[in-house]
Amino acid sequence: MIKILVYEYVTGGGLINEDLSSSLLNEAKLMTSRLYSDFEQSEHISFEFFLDERLKNYTTSHSILINKANANEMYNSNVLKKFDYVLPILPETNLILYNYVKFLERENIKKLISDKQTILSLSNKLSFYKLFANHKFNVIPTYDIKESSKINKLKNLVVKDKFGAGCSYIRIFDNPKEVDFTAYNKNYIVQPYILGEPYSISVFFTHNDFHLLTINKQTVKKTRQKFINLKTILVNDRTVSDSKIYLLLNKIKSKLPKLYGYVGIDVIVTNEKMYIVEINPRLTTSYIGLNKTLDISLANLIIGQKIQKRIISGKKYFIKLNE
């Protein structure tokens, strides 16, 4: 029996000193509910999870309650070492995920996620671009917010936070003259706006291989202020050739050999190319539909259950997010 401790940031006390009204709360609840259900049905896994005390009416089974008095319990090595593995589901924002994995490695605590250096290379959007461009991937050109000579040549452009997660800050501008660059510090980057269809790819990376799980069609919404928000996800959409995806994943695995665990890869597909937007080295919202589409769970993947190489089935699952 494998003992796993789950630390999901939003529901697990990461916001214990803040108002628990994050726009991501509903997504976090859906994702953790799916995960706990998967683990409960496994004969090979026992688990507990950190739970913000304000959510105790949500569920208390298997939980370690977090309140202001024990707000740093997720950094208590004595607690963590009672488990075989820790599964962190934290955002890359402000290097939160990187710093937690760095702590786990320093304390020699086993984890179900990539190593700290891989996470760091994926968390910084500017470093990510430079790394993948050097290896000839199709990635969106990315500039530091202060590289005015390059930015001024763009037509439509996007301003993002350098260490963001999901749609934490994505704003579209029709031209550089619209942007008040004095309002942005060094923690923002600029990219050309690529017109295409947004997809995500759900993958489980083992130490030596990977399993392509689902390809997911995303629908985004542009607000009046031209911010971009994720609206819906169609899990297991089949309109993109999975053979192209396999080629991409083989290349990613060769360049990031320590990429491990459940990973979400965001891409934009145009008539000519597929651009990598970012790689999220953690569970993503699309995981909610994994069991519904493939009838397998993360527990199956963690214990190394043998599954067929190309496991995509014909089922689909629709996820509607908060607007």
N, C-alpha and C positions, 0 to 999 in steps of 0.2 A: 504493500500500500504506500503510495507516494503522498506525502503531506505537503500541501501548497498553501501559502498565504498570499492573498490577493490584496493589492493596494491600488484601488482606482481613485484618482485624485479628487474628483468632484464629490462623490458619495462617501469617500473614505477619510474625510477630515482635512483634506488639503485646504479647504476654505473655512476651517473652524473659527478663525478670527475675523471672518468677513460675513456679510449678509449672504445667506444661501439663496440667492435669486439668479444664479448664473443661467444664461440662455442655454448652456450645455447640460443642465440638470436632467432634462427629460431624456436626452440621448444617453446620458450616463446611466440612468435608471434602466432603460431598455437594454443596454449592452450588458450591464452587470447581471440583470435578471436572467438573460440568456446564458451567460457564463455560469452562474450558480446552478441553473437547471441542468446544464451539461455536466457539471462536476458531480451533482447529486445523483445522476443516473449512472455514473461510472463506478464499477466495482473495484477500480484500481487507484482511485484518488480520494483522499479525505482533504478537507479544506476549511479554512476560516478566512474572514476578510475584515478589514477595517471599515467601520461604519460611523459616519457623523451622527452623533447622538440625536440631533434634530430630525433624523430620518428613521428613528427607531420604530415608528409606526409602519414604516415601509417594510421592514423585516428585521428580526433580531436573531434568527436562526443562523448559526455558524459565525456570528459577528463578534468583533472586538470593538466595543464602543469607544469613540473618540470624543472628548469634550475639551474645554479650555484648560482644565487641570492637567490633562495628559496629552496635550496637543502634539508633542513630539514622540509619541509612542511608536510611530512608524520608523523612527530612528533608534529604537531600543534594540540593540544587538542581542540581548538575552532573550527577548521575545522572538526575534526573527530566526535565531539559530535553533529554535525548537522545530522548525519546519525544514523539509528537504529542499524546497525552492520557494523563492519569492517571485510573484508575477506582478511587475509594476505596469500600470496603465496610466501614465502621466503625460501631460502635454509637453511639447518641446519648447513652449513659450518661456522666455527668459531662462532657458537652459534648465528647467525644472527636472525634466526626465534625465538629462545628462548628469546633473549633480546627484540625483538619487542613486543612479547606477554606479557612479563614481564612489559613493559611500558604501554601497553593497560590496563592491570589489575590494575596497580598502579593508572592510571587515571580514573578508573571505566568506561572504554569504552567497550561496548558489542562487542563480536567477534564471528565469525563462525569458530571456531577452538578449539582444546583441550586447557586445562589449562597449565600454564607455567611449572608446575612440571612434568606433563606427557610428554611434549615436551622435557624437559631436560633429562628425563630418556631414551628417544629414540634417542637423538642427539649424545650422547657419546657412541660410539660403545663398549667400554670396560664395561661401566656401564650397558648398554643394555644386554650384554652377561651375566654378573653376575646376574642381576635381573631375566632374563628368564631361565637361567640354574638352579637357586634356585627353580623355580616353575616347573621344570621338562619338559620344552619345548625342542624340538630338535633344538638347536642353534649351530652354528659353534663355536668350542672352540676359544677363543680370548685372546691374551696375549699382555701385554705392550711390547713395542719395546725393553725394557731393560731386559726382563725376558729370558736371554740367556740360562739358564739351560733347560727351557722347549722348547724354539725355536730350539735349536740344535738337538733335537730329531725328528724334523719334516723332512719329505722327500721333497715333493713339498710344497711351502708356498706362501702366498699372503701378501704383505705389503699394508696397507691402511691408509688414514688419519683418525684420531680418530673422528673428527667432520665434516667429508665430507658429500656430498650429491651426489647421483647418482654415476657416474664413475669419480668423481673429481680426485682421485688418487688411482688406483688399479693396482698393478704390481706383476706379477707372477715370482717366482724364483724356479729353479729346486732343490736347496738345500741351507741350511743356509750359506755355504761357498761363495756363489755368492753375498751375501748381504754385502754392506759396511755400517755397523750399525752406524758408526761415522757420516754418512751423514743424519741421521734421529734424530729428537729430540723427546721429550715426547709426541708430538701430532700425533704420528703414532702407529698403532697396527699391530700385526701379526696374521694370521690365517692359518691353514692347507688348502691346495687347495682341494676343494671337486669337483670331476668330476661328473657332472650331468647336467640336463636340467634347464636353468633359466626361471622362470615364475614370473609374478607379479599378485597380487590380488587387484582389485579395490573394495572398500567397502565404504558405507556411514554409519557412526555410529551416531545413535540418542542418547539421554540421557539415554534411557532405553533398546535400542535394536540395531540392525544393519540390513543393506540390502546388501547382496552380489550382486555386480553389474556384473563384468566381471572377468574372469581368462584370463591372457594374456601371450602368448608365446613370449619370448624375444630371439633375436639373437645377440650375442656379437662378437666383432672382436678383435683379439690379434695383436698388432702392432709389428714391428721388435724389439722394445725395451721391448716387453712383457707387455705393458700396455693394459688394457682391456677397450674397448669402446662399448657402446650400439649402435647397428646398425639398427635393425628393431624391431617392436612390432606388433604381430598379436593379435588384441583385440578380446576377446571372443573366444579364442581357447577352444575346448571341450575335450582335450585328458586327462585332469586330473579330477579325480572324485570330483564333487562338494560336495559330502557327507563328504569327508575327510576335505574339506575346511571349511564346516559349523562347524564341531567339533573343528577345530583349532580356528575359529573366536569366538565361544562361550567361549573357554578357554581364549582367549586374552581379551575379553570383561569383563570377571570375574576378571581378574588380573589388568586390566587398566580401571576401571569404568568411568573415566573422559575422555577417548578417544572419540573425537567428531568430526563430519564433514567428509569430503571426506578424505580417507586414502589409501595409496598405500603400499602394503606389498610385499616385494621381497622374493622369496623362491628359493631353488634349490631342484629339484626332482631327486632322484637316484632310482635304482631298489629296494632299501630297505627302504628308509626314505624320508621324506620331511623336509628340514632344513630351518628355518627362517634365512634370511640374514639380513634384517633390516625392520623397520616399519617407513614409511614416513608420518607424521601427517599433510598432506597438499595435494593439487591437484598435481597430477603427469602427465606425458606425456600421459599415457593411457587414460586420460580423454577426449582427442581429439576424440576418437572413441565411446564415450558413447552414444551420440545421434544417431549415425549411426547404432549401434548394438541393442539398446534397445528402441529407440524412446522415451526416457525420458531425462530430463535435470537436471542439478544441481538445477535449480530454483524449479522444482517439489519437490525435496528432501528437500530443505531449508524450503519451506512453509508447509511441512508435508503432502503432497498429498499422499493418501493411494495407495500403490502399492502392487502387490502380493508378498508373502513371497519369493518364488523362481522366480526371475524375469529374469533369463538368457534365451535368445532366441537363435535361430539358426544362426543369422546373424554374420558375421565377418567383421573386418575392419583392413586394413594393413597400418601401419605407417612406413615410411622410414625416418631415421634421417640422419643428416650430418655425413659424414665419416671423 
